[in-house]
Protein backbone atom coordinates (compact mmCIF):
# COMPACT_ATOMS: atom_id res chain seq x y z
CA UNK A 1 0.00 0.00 0.00
CA UNK A 2 1.15 3.53 -0.70
CA UNK A 3 -0.23 6.97 0.08
CA UNK A 4 -1.43 8.77 -3.03
CA UNK A 5 -3.76 11.76 -3.50
CA UNK A 6 -6.74 11.46 -5.81
CA UNK A 7 -5.14 13.77 -8.40
CA UNK A 8 -1.38 13.12 -8.44
CA UNK A 9 1.17 15.91 -8.64
CA UNK A 10 3.35 14.43 -11.39
CA UNK A 11 2.61 13.27 -14.91
CA UNK A 12 3.77 9.66 -14.49
CA UNK A 13 1.30 9.14 -11.66
CA UNK A 14 -1.43 10.95 -13.61
CA UNK A 15 -0.84 8.52 -16.47
CA UNK A 16 -1.12 5.64 -13.97
CA UNK A 17 -4.45 7.05 -12.73
CA UNK A 18 -5.80 7.36 -16.25
CA UNK A 19 -4.76 3.81 -17.11
CA UNK A 20 -6.21 2.40 -13.89
CA UNK A 21 -9.52 4.21 -14.34
CA UNK A 22 -9.73 3.16 -18.01
CA UNK A 23 -9.19 -0.48 -16.98
CA UNK A 24 -11.44 -0.47 -13.88
CA UNK A 25 -14.35 1.84 -14.69
CA UNK A 26 -16.04 -0.52 -17.22
CA UNK A 27 -16.91 -2.80 -14.29
CA UNK A 28 -19.03 0.00 -12.81
CA UNK A 29 -20.21 1.59 -16.07
CA UNK A 30 -23.81 0.34 -15.86
CA UNK A 31 -24.13 1.10 -12.15
CA UNK A 32 -22.78 4.65 -12.52
CA UNK A 33 -24.43 5.27 -15.92
CA UNK A 34 -21.14 5.77 -17.76
CA UNK A 35 -21.65 5.59 -21.51
CA UNK A 36 -19.58 3.64 -24.02
CA UNK A 37 -18.54 6.99 -25.49
CA UNK A 38 -17.23 8.08 -22.08
CA UNK A 39 -15.25 4.85 -21.73
CA UNK A 40 -13.83 5.14 -25.25
CA UNK A 41 -12.80 8.73 -24.61
CA UNK A 42 -11.15 7.82 -21.32
CA UNK A 43 -9.23 4.98 -22.98
CA UNK A 44 -8.09 7.26 -25.82
CA UNK A 45 -6.94 9.90 -23.32
CA UNK A 46 -5.06 7.27 -21.33
CA UNK A 47 -3.25 5.87 -24.37
CA UNK A 48 -2.47 9.29 -25.82
CA UNK A 49 -1.12 10.73 -22.57
CA UNK A 50 1.12 7.72 -21.88
CA UNK A 51 2.38 7.87 -25.47
CA UNK A 52 3.23 11.57 -25.07
CA UNK A 53 5.28 10.84 -21.93
CA UNK A 54 7.08 7.92 -23.57
CA UNK A 55 7.89 9.88 -26.72
CA UNK A 56 9.00 12.90 -24.70
CA UNK A 57 11.59 10.67 -22.99
CA UNK A 58 12.91 9.55 -26.37
CA UNK A 59 13.19 13.13 -27.60
CA UNK A 60 14.89 14.29 -24.41
CA UNK A 61 17.45 11.50 -24.77
CA UNK A 62 18.07 12.61 -28.36
CA UNK A 63 18.43 16.19 -27.20
CA UNK A 64 21.14 15.08 -24.77
CA UNK A 65 22.94 13.33 -27.64
CA UNK A 66 23.00 16.60 -29.59
CA UNK A 67 24.26 18.47 -26.53
CA UNK A 68 27.07 15.93 -26.17
CA UNK A 69 27.91 16.24 -29.88
CA UNK A 70 28.01 20.02 -29.62
CA UNK A 71 30.30 19.84 -26.60
CA UNK A 72 32.60 17.32 -28.32
CA UNK A 73 32.84 19.55 -31.40
CA UNK A 74 33.61 22.57 -29.26
CA UNK A 75 36.03 21.15 -26.71
CA UNK A 76 36.85 17.51 -27.36
CA UNK A 77 39.71 15.69 -29.03
CA UNK A 78 37.74 12.50 -29.75
CA UNK A 79 34.19 11.38 -30.37
CA UNK A 80 31.85 10.22 -33.12
CA UNK A 81 32.50 11.31 -36.70
CA UNK A 82 28.79 11.35 -37.61
CA UNK A 83 25.81 13.46 -36.66
CA UNK A 84 23.25 11.99 -34.26
CA UNK A 85 20.24 10.62 -36.11
CA UNK A 86 16.89 12.08 -34.99
CA UNK A 87 14.66 9.29 -33.63
CA UNK A 88 11.48 8.15 -35.34
CA UNK A 89 8.22 8.27 -33.44
CA UNK A 90 7.68 4.93 -31.67
CA UNK A 91 5.07 2.62 -33.18
CA UNK A 92 2.16 2.23 -33.00
CA UNK A 93 1.22 5.91 -33.05
CA UNK A 94 -2.18 6.42 -31.40
CA UNK A 95 -4.69 8.97 -32.70
CA UNK A 96 -4.22 12.45 -31.26
CA UNK A 97 -6.88 13.53 -28.76
CA UNK A 98 -8.12 17.03 -28.04
CA UNK A 99 -6.22 19.10 -25.43
CA UNK A 100 -7.52 19.06 -21.86
CA UNK A 101 -7.07 15.46 -20.71
CA UNK A 102 -6.83 16.36 -17.03
CA UNK A 103 -9.87 18.65 -17.24
CA UNK A 104 -11.88 15.81 -18.78
CA UNK A 105 -10.61 13.42 -16.10
CA UNK A 106 -11.62 15.83 -13.32
CA UNK A 107 -15.07 16.34 -14.85
CA UNK A 108 -15.62 12.59 -15.19
CA UNK A 109 -14.48 12.01 -11.61
CA UNK A 110 -16.91 14.67 -10.39
CA UNK A 111 -19.79 13.00 -12.25
CA UNK A 112 -18.88 9.64 -10.79
CA UNK A 113 -18.59 10.92 -7.22
CA UNK A 114 -21.97 12.70 -7.35
CA UNK A 115 -23.87 9.76 -8.82
CA UNK A 116 -26.58 8.28 -6.59
CA UNK A 117 -24.99 4.81 -6.75
CA UNK A 118 -21.46 5.95 -5.92
CA UNK A 119 -19.94 4.61 -2.69
CA UNK A 120 -16.71 5.15 -0.83
CA UNK A 121 -15.69 1.59 -1.66
CA UNK A 122 -16.09 2.34 -5.37
CA UNK A 123 -14.08 5.53 -4.92
CA UNK A 124 -11.18 3.61 -3.46
CA UNK A 125 -11.43 0.96 -6.19
CA UNK A 126 -11.29 3.64 -8.89
CA UNK A 127 -8.49 5.61 -7.12
CA UNK A 128 -10.79 8.63 -6.81
CA UNK A 129 -10.26 9.06 -3.07
CA UNK A 130 -7.00 10.27 -1.64
CA UNK A 131 -5.28 8.02 0.86
CA UNK A 132 -4.11 4.47 0.57
CA UNK A 133 -4.26 2.99 -2.89
CA UNK A 134 -3.32 -0.58 -3.74
CA UNK A 135 -0.45 -0.88 -6.21
CA UNK A 136 -0.51 -4.13 -8.18
CA UNK A 137 2.97 -4.88 -9.61
CA UNK A 138 1.61 -8.03 -11.28
CA UNK A 139 0.10 -5.80 -13.98
CA UNK A 140 3.28 -3.81 -14.73
CA UNK A 141 4.64 -4.17 -18.26
CA UNK A 142 7.52 -2.16 -19.75
CA UNK A 143 7.01 -0.38 -23.06
CA UNK A 144 10.20 -0.39 -25.12
CA UNK A 145 11.34 1.67 -28.08
CA UNK A 146 14.76 2.35 -29.56
CA UNK A 147 17.01 4.56 -31.62
CA UNK A 148 20.59 4.24 -32.87
CA UNK A 149 23.53 6.16 -31.40
CA UNK A 150 26.79 5.78 -33.35
CA UNK A 151 25.25 2.63 -34.82
CA UNK A 152 24.46 1.06 -31.44
CA UNK A 153 20.90 0.53 -30.19
CA UNK A 154 19.68 2.62 -27.29
CA UNK A 155 16.73 0.92 -25.61
CA UNK A 156 14.26 3.46 -24.21
CA UNK A 157 11.99 2.62 -21.27
CA UNK A 158 10.02 4.38 -18.52
CA UNK A 159 10.71 3.56 -14.88
CA UNK A 160 7.36 4.37 -13.27
CA UNK A 161 7.19 2.90 -9.76
CA UNK A 162 9.56 0.03 -10.55
CA UNK A 163 13.00 -0.30 -8.95
CA UNK A 164 14.73 -1.32 -12.17
CA UNK A 165 14.27 -3.03 -15.52
CA UNK A 166 15.82 -6.29 -16.71
CA UNK A 167 16.56 -6.29 -20.45
CA UNK A 168 17.28 -9.37 -22.57
CA UNK A 169 18.59 -9.50 -26.14
CA UNK A 170 18.50 -12.06 -28.96
CA UNK A 171 21.18 -11.57 -31.63
CA UNK A 172 20.62 -14.88 -33.41
CA UNK A 173 16.97 -14.46 -34.50
CA UNK A 174 16.03 -17.84 -33.01
CA UNK A 175 14.49 -16.59 -29.72
CA UNK A 176 17.71 -17.40 -27.89
CA UNK A 177 17.46 -14.46 -25.49
CA UNK A 178 20.28 -13.72 -23.06
CA UNK A 179 20.49 -11.15 -20.29
CA UNK A 180 21.81 -7.78 -21.45
CA UNK A 181 21.60 -5.73 -18.24
CA UNK A 182 19.60 -4.72 -15.19
CA UNK A 183 19.32 -0.93 -14.97
CA UNK A 184 17.86 1.37 -12.36
CA UNK A 185 17.76 4.44 -14.62
CA UNK A 186 16.58 4.80 -18.23
CA UNK A 187 17.89 4.26 -20.87
CA UNK A 188 20.11 1.31 -21.92
CA UNK A 189 22.88 1.67 -24.53
CA UNK A 190 23.84 -1.68 -26.09
CA UNK A 191 27.57 -1.30 -26.85
CA UNK A 192 28.07 -4.86 -28.09
CA UNK A 193 30.38 -4.85 -31.17
CA UNK A 194 28.41 -4.40 -34.38
CA UNK A 195 28.46 -6.98 -37.20
CA UNK A 196 31.69 -6.80 -39.16
CA UNK A 197 32.01 -5.70 -42.75
CA UNK A 198 28.77 -3.75 -42.91
CA UNK A 199 26.65 -6.89 -42.81
CA UNK A 200 23.31 -6.11 -41.28
CA UNK A 201 21.69 -7.99 -38.40
CA UNK A 202 18.38 -7.90 -36.56
CA UNK A 203 18.69 -7.70 -32.79
CA UNK A 204 15.61 -8.28 -30.63
CA UNK A 205 14.96 -6.98 -27.13
CA UNK A 206 12.47 -7.66 -24.35
CA UNK A 207 12.25 -6.49 -20.73
CA UNK A 208 10.56 -7.03 -17.40
CA UNK A 209 10.35 -4.72 -14.40
CA UNK A 210 11.99 -5.30 -11.01
CA UNK A 211 10.63 -4.37 -7.59
CA UNK A 212 12.90 -4.85 -4.57
CA UNK A 213 15.40 -6.82 -6.70
CA UNK A 214 12.76 -9.28 -7.94
CA UNK A 215 11.15 -9.51 -11.40
CA UNK A 216 7.48 -8.49 -11.35
CA UNK A 217 4.66 -8.11 -13.82
CA UNK A 218 4.60 -8.97 -17.50
CA UNK A 219 7.28 -9.16 -20.16
CA UNK A 220 7.28 -6.31 -22.63
CA UNK A 221 6.47 -6.82 -26.27
CA UNK A 222 9.58 -7.74 -28.28
CA UNK A 223 11.11 -4.95 -30.35
CA UNK A 224 13.52 -5.48 -33.27
CA UNK A 225 16.43 -3.20 -34.21
CA UNK A 226 18.43 -3.41 -37.45
CA UNK A 227 22.15 -2.80 -36.87
CA UNK A 228 25.32 -2.82 -38.91
CA UNK A 229 23.95 -1.35 -42.16
C-alpha positions as CSV (number, residue, x, y, z in Angstrom):
1,X,0.0,0.0,0.0
2,X,1.1,3.5,-0.7
3,X,-0.2,7.0,0.1
4,X,-1.4,8.8,-3.0
5,X,-3.8,11.8,-3.5
6,X,-6.7,11.5,-5.8
7,X,-5.1,13.8,-8.4
8,X,-1.4,13.1,-8.4
9,X,1.2,15.9,-8.6
10,X,3.3,14.4,-11.4
11,X,2.6,13.3,-14.9
12,X,3.8,9.7,-14.5
13,X,1.3,9.1,-11.7
14,X,-1.4,10.9,-13.6
15,X,-0.8,8.5,-16.5
16,X,-1.1,5.6,-14.0
17,X,-4.4,7.0,-12.7
18,X,-5.8,7.4,-16.3
19,X,-4.8,3.8,-17.1
20,X,-6.2,2.4,-13.9
21,X,-9.5,4.2,-14.3
22,X,-9.7,3.2,-18.0
23,X,-9.2,-0.5,-17.0
24,X,-11.4,-0.5,-13.9
25,X,-14.3,1.8,-14.7
26,X,-16.0,-0.5,-17.2
27,X,-16.9,-2.8,-14.3
28,X,-19.0,0.0,-12.8
29,X,-20.2,1.6,-16.1
30,X,-23.8,0.3,-15.9
31,X,-24.1,1.1,-12.1
32,X,-22.8,4.7,-12.5
33,X,-24.4,5.3,-15.9
34,X,-21.1,5.8,-17.8
35,X,-21.6,5.6,-21.5
36,X,-19.6,3.6,-24.0
37,X,-18.5,7.0,-25.5
38,X,-17.2,8.1,-22.1
39,X,-15.2,4.8,-21.7
40,X,-13.8,5.1,-25.3
41,X,-12.8,8.7,-24.6
42,X,-11.1,7.8,-21.3
43,X,-9.2,5.0,-23.0
44,X,-8.1,7.3,-25.8
45,X,-6.9,9.9,-23.3
46,X,-5.1,7.3,-21.3
47,X,-3.3,5.9,-24.4
48,X,-2.5,9.3,-25.8
49,X,-1.1,10.7,-22.6
50,X,1.1,7.7,-21.9
51,X,2.4,7.9,-25.5
52,X,3.2,11.6,-25.1
53,X,5.3,10.8,-21.9
54,X,7.1,7.9,-23.6
55,X,7.9,9.9,-26.7
56,X,9.0,12.9,-24.7
57,X,11.6,10.7,-23.0
58,X,12.9,9.6,-26.4
59,X,13.2,13.1,-27.6
60,X,14.9,14.3,-24.4
61,X,17.5,11.5,-24.8
62,X,18.1,12.6,-28.4
63,X,18.4,16.2,-27.2
64,X,21.1,15.1,-24.8
65,X,22.9,13.3,-27.6
66,X,23.0,16.6,-29.6
67,X,24.3,18.5,-26.5
68,X,27.1,15.9,-26.2
69,X,27.9,16.2,-29.9
70,X,28.0,20.0,-29.6
71,X,30.3,19.8,-26.6
72,X,32.6,17.3,-28.3
73,X,32.8,19.6,-31.4
74,X,33.6,22.6,-29.3
75,X,36.0,21.2,-26.7
76,X,36.8,17.5,-27.4
77,X,39.7,15.7,-29.0
78,X,37.7,12.5,-29.8
79,X,34.2,11.4,-30.4
80,X,31.8,10.2,-33.1
81,X,32.5,11.3,-36.7
82,X,28.8,11.4,-37.6
83,X,25.8,13.5,-36.7
84,X,23.2,12.0,-34.3
85,X,20.2,10.6,-36.1
86,X,16.9,12.1,-35.0
87,X,14.7,9.3,-33.6
88,X,11.5,8.2,-35.3
89,X,8.2,8.3,-33.4
90,X,7.7,4.9,-31.7
91,X,5.1,2.6,-33.2
92,X,2.2,2.2,-33.0
93,X,1.2,5.9,-33.0
94,X,-2.2,6.4,-31.4
95,X,-4.7,9.0,-32.7
96,X,-4.2,12.4,-31.3
97,X,-6.9,13.5,-28.8
98,X,-8.1,17.0,-28.0
99,X,-6.2,19.1,-25.4
100,X,-7.5,19.1,-21.9
101,X,-7.1,15.5,-20.7
102,X,-6.8,16.4,-17.0
103,X,-9.9,18.6,-17.2
104,X,-11.9,15.8,-18.8
105,X,-10.6,13.4,-16.1
106,X,-11.6,15.8,-13.3
107,X,-15.1,16.3,-14.9
108,X,-15.6,12.6,-15.2
109,X,-14.5,12.0,-11.6
110,X,-16.9,14.7,-10.4
111,X,-19.8,13.0,-12.3
112,X,-18.9,9.6,-10.8
113,X,-18.6,10.9,-7.2
114,X,-22.0,12.7,-7.3
115,X,-23.9,9.8,-8.8
116,X,-26.6,8.3,-6.6
117,X,-25.0,4.8,-6.7
118,X,-21.5,5.9,-5.9
119,X,-19.9,4.6,-2.7
120,X,-16.7,5.2,-0.8
121,X,-15.7,1.6,-1.7
122,X,-16.1,2.3,-5.4
123,X,-14.1,5.5,-4.9
124,X,-11.2,3.6,-3.5
125,X,-11.4,1.0,-6.2
126,X,-11.3,3.6,-8.9
127,X,-8.5,5.6,-7.1
128,X,-10.8,8.6,-6.8
129,X,-10.3,9.1,-3.1
130,X,-7.0,10.3,-1.6
131,X,-5.3,8.0,0.9
132,X,-4.1,4.5,0.6
133,X,-4.3,3.0,-2.9
134,X,-3.3,-0.6,-3.7
135,X,-0.5,-0.9,-6.2
136,X,-0.5,-4.1,-8.2
137,X,3.0,-4.9,-9.6
138,X,1.6,-8.0,-11.3
139,X,0.1,-5.8,-14.0
140,X,3.3,-3.8,-14.7
141,X,4.6,-4.2,-18.3
142,X,7.5,-2.2,-19.7
143,X,7.0,-0.4,-23.1
144,X,10.2,-0.4,-25.1
145,X,11.3,1.7,-28.1
146,X,14.8,2.3,-29.6
147,X,17.0,4.6,-31.6
148,X,20.6,4.2,-32.9
149,X,23.5,6.2,-31.4
150,X,26.8,5.8,-33.3
151,X,25.3,2.6,-34.8
152,X,24.5,1.1,-31.4
153,X,20.9,0.5,-30.2
154,X,19.7,2.6,-27.3
155,X,16.7,0.9,-25.6
156,X,14.3,3.5,-24.2
157,X,12.0,2.6,-21.3
158,X,10.0,4.4,-18.5
159,X,10.7,3.6,-14.9
160,X,7.4,4.4,-13.3
161,X,7.2,2.9,-9.8
162,X,9.6,0.0,-10.5
163,X,13.0,-0.3,-8.9
164,X,14.7,-1.3,-12.2
165,X,14.3,-3.0,-15.5
166,X,15.8,-6.3,-16.7
167,X,16.6,-6.3,-20.5
168,X,17.3,-9.4,-22.6
169,X,18.6,-9.5,-26.1
170,X,18.5,-12.1,-29.0
171,X,21.2,-11.6,-31.6
172,X,20.6,-14.9,-33.4
173,X,17.0,-14.5,-34.5
174,X,16.0,-17.8,-33.0
175,X,14.5,-16.6,-29.7
176,X,17.7,-17.4,-27.9
177,X,17.5,-14.5,-25.5
178,X,20.3,-13.7,-23.1
179,X,20.5,-11.2,-20.3
180,X,21.8,-7.8,-21.4
181,X,21.6,-5.7,-18.2
182,X,19.6,-4.7,-15.2
183,X,19.3,-0.9,-15.0
184,X,17.9,1.4,-12.4
185,X,17.8,4.4,-14.6
186,X,16.6,4.8,-18.2
187,X,17.9,4.3,-20.9
188,X,20.1,1.3,-21.9
189,X,22.9,1.7,-24.5
190,X,23.8,-1.7,-26.1
191,X,27.6,-1.3,-26.9
192,X,28.1,-4.9,-28.1
193,X,30.4,-4.8,-31.2
194,X,28.4,-4.4,-34.4
195,X,28.5,-7.0,-37.2
196,X,31.7,-6.8,-39.2
197,X,32.0,-5.7,-42.7
198,X,28.8,-3.8,-42.9
199,X,26.7,-6.9,-42.8
200,X,23.3,-6.1,-41.3
201,X,21.7,-8.0,-38.4
202,X,18.4,-7.9,-36.6
203,X,18.7,-7.7,-32.8
204,X,15.6,-8.3,-30.6
205,X,15.0,-7.0,-27.1
206,X,12.5,-7.7,-24.3
207,X,12.3,-6.5,-20.7
208,X,10.6,-7.0,-17.4
209,X,10.3,-4.7,-14.4
210,X,12.0,-5.3,-11.0
211,X,10.6,-4.4,-7.6
212,X,12.9,-4.9,-4.6
213,X,15.4,-6.8,-6.7
214,X,12.8,-9.3,-7.9
215,X,11.1,-9.5,-11.4
216,X,7.5,-8.5,-11.4
217,X,4.7,-8.1,-13.8
218,X,4.6,-9.0,-17.5
219,X,7.3,-9.2,-20.2
220,X,7.3,-6.3,-22.6
221,X,6.5,-6.8,-26.3
222,X,9.6,-7.7,-28.3
223,X,11.1,-5.0,-30.4
224,X,13.5,-5.5,-33.3
225,X,16.4,-3.2,-34.2
226,X,18.4,-3.4,-37.5
227,X,22.1,-2.8,-36.9
228,X,25.3,-2.8,-38.9
229,X,24.0,-1.3,-42.2
